[in-house]
Amino acid sequence: MASDWVTRNIAERRTHEHHADFDRLARMAWDYGHGRWVADSEWRFLWDCESRNPVFADIRYELFA
């Protein structure tokens, strides 16, 4: 039973981390989309997220152009 709590705690922590990452990336996208300056640290954060979670590694962007 203890391992169930550990698994639950890990899942909750990961969910919180993903939500926080999403919020930060959404703010970055909003600013960029509205012509606002985006700090270099935010671009590095985006790169870090892409490295940790390569969700769309094989996407062909040109199909959406």
C-alpha positions as CSV (number, residue, x, y, z in Angstrom):
1,M,0.0,0.0,0.0
2,A,2.9,2.4,0.7
3,S,4.0,2.1,-2.9
4,D,0.6,3.3,-4.0
5,W,1.1,6.5,-2.1
6,V,4.5,7.0,-3.6
7,T,3.1,6.5,-7.1
8,R,0.3,8.9,-6.3
9,N,2.7,11.5,-5.0
10,I,5.0,11.2,-8.0
11,A,2.0,11.5,-10.3
12,E,0.7,14.6,-8.5
13,R,4.2,16.2,-8.5
14,R,4.6,15.5,-12.3
15,T,1.1,16.9,-13.0
16,H,2.0,20.1,-11.0
17,E,5.3,20.4,-12.9
18,H,3.7,20.0,-16.3
19,H,1.0,22.5,-15.4
20,A,3.6,25.0,-14.3
21,D,5.6,24.5,-17.5
22,F,2.5,24.9,-19.6
23,D,1.6,28.2,-17.8
24,R,5.1,29.6,-18.4
25,L,5.1,28.5,-22.1
26,A,1.6,29.9,-22.6
27,R,2.7,33.3,-21.3
28,M,5.8,33.1,-23.5
29,A,3.7,32.3,-26.6
30,W,1.2,35.1,-25.7
31,D,4.0,37.6,-25.4
32,Y,5.7,36.5,-28.6
33,G,2.4,36.4,-30.5
34,H,1.7,40.0,-29.5
35,G,5.2,41.2,-30.5
36,R,6.5,41.5,-27.0
37,W,10.2,40.8,-26.2
38,V,10.8,37.3,-24.8
39,A,13.9,36.9,-22.6
40,D,16.7,34.6,-23.6
41,S,16.1,32.6,-20.4
42,E,12.6,31.8,-21.7
43,W,13.9,30.5,-25.0
44,R,16.3,28.3,-23.0
45,F,13.4,27.1,-20.9
46,L,11.5,26.2,-24.1
47,W,14.5,24.2,-25.3
48,D,14.8,22.5,-22.0
49,C,11.1,21.5,-22.1
50,E,11.5,20.2,-25.6
51,S,14.6,18.1,-24.5
52,R,12.8,16.7,-21.5
53,N,9.5,16.0,-23.3
54,P,10.0,15.4,-27.0
55,V,6.3,15.1,-27.7
56,F,6.4,16.3,-31.3
57,A,9.9,15.2,-32.3
58,D,8.8,13.8,-35.7
59,I,6.2,16.4,-36.6
60,R,6.5,17.9,-40.1
61,Y,5.7,21.6,-39.6
62,E,5.7,22.4,-43.3
63,L,2.4,20.5,-43.6
64,F,0.8,23.3,-41.5
65,A,2.2,26.2,-43.4
